[in-house]
Amino acid sequence: MMPPPPMSAKDSIISAISLLVFSSLDLLDFFLCYLYRFLDAILEESPVACYCRREGGGRGRSFVEEESKTIRGRRSLFRVRSGFACVGEKRDGKEEKGCDARSPRWSDCGCEACLSWQEKGKEELHLVVMDAFGGRKEEYRIDSFGSSPKATYNSVESVVFIHGFLSSSSMWVETVFPNLSQVAKQSFRMIAVDLLGFGRSPKPTNCIYTLKDHLQMIEKSVLTPLQLNSYHIVAHSMGCVIALALAASSPDSIKSITLIAPPYFESSESEASHTALNKLAARRVWPPLLFGSAVMSWYEHIGRTVCFIFCRNHLIWEWIIKLVTRKSELSFLFTDLTRHTHHSAWHTMHNVICGGAKSMDRYLVAVREAKFPVRVIQGDKDQVVPPECSYNLKAKLPFAELQVVNGRDHCSVVVGREDSLTRELEAIWFSCRTQHKMY
């Protein structure tokens, strides 16, 4: 075996600084753990346990079985190993009802937009549906499709759009929807979904946001009420994990799948979750984007503090930025960053992105056997999900089309090339129609 190449002076300096910074963050997160326990005990009727202990916890056996190994197995110089039990953990054989708490927690935003899901009376994902009825002008429909007029869709196919982490349906409504050709508007029904815990969808705290939870909510809110027995999928980043899981569960329903910047790293199933965490959120101070991902992924209580400052007070921050920039509207790229709770984002990061990594090979086997059209789009400057992920996926799906877009990163592979991306998507959907007619 060849020895690894020696580290450059720059890498050595970055590694030394990283060690110092993250050791300090380990200590800070340790102290914040006790601070939040104290505040939660005072301010919440049913406090939710944290994950500072490597084992145990008060969320019940079914929760522990479904959660990712990374959520408790994160390395740290300071882990809570004393006899001081976490709030909501088992005491004397009894378990507090920490998982019965509902949003908002005291550290969550309680504005009208963030709580709109509670007013519906039932937990369903927020959808934006774009329809063309008999050639009439398309309409944007917000909320459940159940309130839409009755219509037949014999000649209209459906496309389901799934956004990535810390995003929402706005990702597609603001980029692809306005650039659709007139023919596409009359031929396809566009369905953009806010995933569980994001945008205007429910954000319950009695949920640990596993891949199974997300799939069940899509089934309940999209597939069943809209009677989708056949549809295309377009997904970005984390949404690709959910898209592949959805395709693997019902491959006969999928007409095509487009994966933009899919996070897939080759690894054994036992190590896949930790591999994904270490690749996507390496504990390094440079580049800055990686540092931010590491802080929010490795430190439960520091991440909660960041969400408390920015997400809970997002209306104030938005007002300040509008005042400074003199703009009446802010980009969805900014507003989507705060449309979640720490509970929903923390669990989705670990239980979907990292936890889902261990099942990716099985999903790809199912997709390979189904052989529906697969398109992979990747920016060659992506620092969040590196290009190696798409090449790895292409190796597993040789028939998939891989498109590497020069000069584009994780965001600009979509934003900034909206028209060309929309044309590419339409070409995929129409080609599937042509192939179907041939047979």
HELIX and SHEET records of a PDB file:
HELIX    1   1 ALA A    9  LEU A   43  1                                  35    
HELIX    2   2 ARG A   61  GLU A   66  1                                   6    
HELIX    3   3 LYS A   69  ILE A   71  5                                   3    
HELIX    4   4 GLY A   98  ASP A  100  5                                   3    
HELIX    5   5 SER A  116  LYS A  120  5                                   5    
HELIX    6   6 PHE A  145  SER A  147  5                                   3    
HELIX    7   7 SER A  170  VAL A  173  1                                   4    
HELIX    8   8 PHE A  177  ASN A  179  5                                   3    
HELIX    9   9 GLN A  182  SER A  187  1                                   6    
HELIX   10  10 LEU A  211  ILE A  218  1                                   8    
HELIX   11  11 GLU A  219  LEU A  223  3                                   5    
HELIX   12  12 MET A  238  SER A  249  1                                  12    
HELIX   13  13 PRO A  251  SER A  253  5                                   3    
HELIX   14  14 ALA A  272  LEU A  280  1                                   9    
HELIX   15  15 PRO A  288  TRP A  298  1                                  11    
HELIX   16  16 GLU A  300  PHE A  310  1                                  11    
HELIX   17  17 HIS A  314  THR A  325  1                                  12    
HELIX   18  18 PHE A  332  THR A  335  1                                   4    
HELIX   19  19 ASP A  336  THR A  338  5                                   3    
HELIX   20  20 HIS A  342  THR A  348  1                                   7    
HELIX   21  21 MET A  349  CYS A  354  3                                   6    
HELIX   22  22 GLY A  355  SER A  359  5                                   5    
HELIX   23  23 MET A  360  ALA A  370  1                                  11    
HELIX   24  24 GLU A  388  LYS A  396  1                                   9    
HELIX   25  25 GLU A  418  MET A  438  1                                  21    
SHEET    1   A 8 GLU A 139  ILE A 142  0                                        
SHEET    2   A 8 LEU A 127  ASP A 131 -1                                        
SHEET    3   A 8 PHE A 188  VAL A 193 -1                                        
SHEET    4   A 8 GLU A 157  ILE A 162  1                                        
SHEET    5   A 8 TYR A 231  HIS A 236  1                                        
SHEET    6   A 8 ILE A 254  ILE A 260  1                                        
SHEET    7   A 8 VAL A 374  GLY A 379  1                                        
SHEET    8   A 8 GLU A 401  VAL A 405  1                                        
END                                                                             
